[in-house]
């Protein structure tokens, strides 16, 4: 048995998706464990522009903080988005998190479809990157992975981001 904690640290924007100025960045997805329910993750939007690094809200930074058995695996599936039009996040966030919990064991496609259906009610946002990674229960006491995603020169807009997150085992 080990205690596993996973949290977002910060996001760095080297180039925004929006050629006219700053981006409104957020992450949506879920954390699943082999023996347990899925936990939805939806961060609040962060206004960010070229060359900036911003930290995540402390009450949303921790995405997993539980005791897990040695044989279990924890899977992260996250999508990074650039918000196109302001939304009522006070209503959208609880609805998304509740639906993820109701649909235990969501995979990447189901999370994308669920979030997509909620977001399309308002306006489709630009998906900037996807992270799908399996976190073993056993490993170094602390790891600091970087999730990098970029798009360069294939369309009018391009972007370059890095999200730092931390895995702590005790």
Secondary structure, DSSP 4 states (H G I P E B T S, - for coil): -EEEEEEEEEEEEEE-S-TTS-EEEEEEEEEEETTS--EEEEPPPEEE-TTEEEEPPHHHHEEEEEEE-TT-EEEEEEEEEE-SS---HHHHHHHHHHHHHHSTT--HHHHHHHHHHHHHTT-PPEEEEEEEEEEESSS-SEE--EEEEEE-SSSS--EEEEEEEEEEE-
